[in-house]
Amino acid sequence: MALLAAISDYEVALERCLVLNAARNVMSPGARALLGSRLADGDLAGRPKEWGGQYAAAPARAIENVARTLVDRLFGTPHVELRALSGSLANGLATIATTRPGDVLLMPPLWAFGHICVARQGFPGSGARTVAEIPWDGAALGPDLDGLRGVLRQQPAQLVVLGLSRPLFPEPMAEVATMAKDAGARLLYDGAHVLGLIAGGAFPNPLASGFDMLTGSTHKTLPGPTGGVVVCRDPDTLEAVASLGDAWLSTYSNSRIAALAYTLEEMVTEGHAYTRQIVDNARALARGLAAEGFPVVGAHRGFTATHQVLVDITDIGQPGDAVRRLAGATILINPPARADRRLRDGRHDGWWLRLGTSAVTRLGMKEDEMPAIGRILARLLLHREDPSMVSGAVAELVEAFGTVRYTLAAGTVPGRS
Ligand SMILES: Cc1ncc(COP(=O)(O)O)c(C=O)c1O
C-alpha cells in the first residue's frame, strides 16, 4: 500500500538524518506511545468540567489535571489553555481573547522575525485589530526601548507582544512590561520557540517579569507532541482565552494532552539538565562554525543564549543550493530566511541559515560533538565537497546517538509526585 510505504520511507529518512532544524525535536517513546492510546479514538469535546459524569470522563479529566499541575510546577501558574493545536493557534486565542476590534497590538517587526500569525496577515488582522510595529534596534537584535516608550505615549496600545522565530538573546522583558503596564497595555510573550527553555529554566520566564500570557509550541524546544499552549498569569485572563477556545475548538485530540503531560513530567525531572545542555551545545556549535570560517551572528555577545545559531550565508552561496547540499548529506534544516539589511550591515539584505540544537541534544550529543557538526557544514558549504562524500561522516555521528535521553526512568509514573 502506497501510504504505508511512504510512512516507512519517512521513518527511515528520519532515522538516518542529522536534525538541525530549530523547530523540531524528538518525542520520547513513552510520550509517542500515548498519542496512539484509545484517547485518540473518539475525543471528549469542550472543557473537562463540561464532560460531567459521562462514561470514562473521570480518567480523561485526570490526565488534564496532571498536565495542569505540571504546568504549574514548570511555569509558576496552573492557568493554562491546553487545547490549541499549534503555537499559531495559541497566539490566535491569546491575541483575540484579550483585545477588541479596533484595538492596537504592537509586535516585533516581521523583518526582525516577529511571527506572521500575530501580524496584520495573521489572527489580529483577520479580527480587525490594528497591528503596529515595536520600534526595533536591528543591530542589537532587540526592541528599541526609547522608541517603544515614544510609541506608547503617542498611540495607546491594548496589547504588546514580544517573541521571535529567530531568538538569540532574551529581550529586556521587565523594562518592556513596566512600559506597557504604565501605558495600560497587556503583554503577551510568544514563546513558540523558547517554551521548553523556559520550562527548564534556561531562558527567563516572561510571566515572572509581569507578562500576562505566555504562548508556545509544545514541539520545539519542548520535546512534546505538536500543539500549543496559552499559559496565563491569572484566572480571569485564562477564562477569556478559554471562552474563545470554546468557540474556536470543539474536539482537540485528548491523546495529545496525555503525551504533553508525559513530556512535561520529563521536563520536571530532566528539564534543567536538558535545556542547559541545549544552550551549551548551541554556543559550542557556533564557536565550531566560527572556527571553520563561517560568519556567525551574535559573535560579540557569545553567539547565542538559546537553542538557535544563525549563520550569515549571503556570501557563501545560493540559499537553495545550501538546502540541497545539506539534504544531500541527510541533514535536516529550515530553509534559509531573508535577513533584512537592518539586521546585518545596514546596507544589504542577505540570507541567514538557522540551526537548532534541541533535537541533537535530546539524542545525547554534547559540546564535544559540536565541532564535528561544524566541520561537516564547512565541508558542504565552504569547501563544496560533494554531499555523497560527506554523508558517511553524518551517518557515523547519527548512528552513535540514536537513543532519546532526558526522559523518565523506567517505572516512573507521570503525575504521581
Ligand atoms: C515566534 C513564532 N510564533 C509562532 C509560531 C507558530 O508556531 P507553530 O509552528 O506551532 O504553529 C512560530 C513558528 O515557528 C514562531 O517562530
The ligand as an SDF file (V2000), in Angstrom:
LIG
                    3D

 16 16  0  0  0  0  0  0  0  0999 V2000
    7.6840   33.2090   17.0190 C   0  0  0  0  0  0  0  0  0  0  0  0
    6.7550   32.1620   16.4940 C   0  0  0  0  0  0  0  0  0  0  0  0
    5.4650   32.2380   16.8200 N   0  0  0  0  0  0  0  0  0  0  0  0
    4.5870   31.3200   16.3880 C   0  0  0  0  0  0  0  0  0  0  0  0
    4.9900   30.2740   15.5990 C   0  0  0  0  0  0  0  0  0  0  0  0
    3.9890   29.2730   15.1450 C   0  0  0  0  0  0  0  0  0  0  0  0
    4.0850   28.0980   15.8820 O   0  0  0  0  0  0  0  0  0  0  0  0
    3.5360   26.7200   15.2920 P   0  0  0  0  0  0  0  0  0  0  0  0
    4.5150   26.2980   14.2600 O   0  0  0  0  0  0  0  0  0  0  0  0
    3.4930   25.8000   16.4660 O   0  0  0  0  0  0  0  0  0  0  0  0
    2.1830   26.9990   14.7300 O   0  0  0  0  0  0  0  0  0  0  0  0
    6.3190   30.1400   15.2380 C   0  0  0  0  0  0  0  0  0  0  0  0
    6.7610   29.0310   14.3960 C   0  0  0  0  0  0  0  0  0  0  0  0
    7.8940   28.7620   14.2070 O   0  0  0  0  0  0  0  0  0  0  0  0
    7.2380   31.1140   15.6930 C   0  0  0  0  0  0  0  0  0  0  0  0
    8.5250   31.0430   15.3790 O   0  0  0  0  0  0  0  0  0  0  0  0
  1  2  1  0
  2  3  1  0
  2 15  2  0
  3  4  2  0
  4  5  1  0
  5  6  1  0
  5 12  2  0
  6  7  1  0
  7  8  1  0
  8  9  2  0
  8 10  1  0
  8 11  1  0
 12 13  1  0
 12 15  1  0
 13 14  2  0
 15 16  1  0
M  END
$$$$
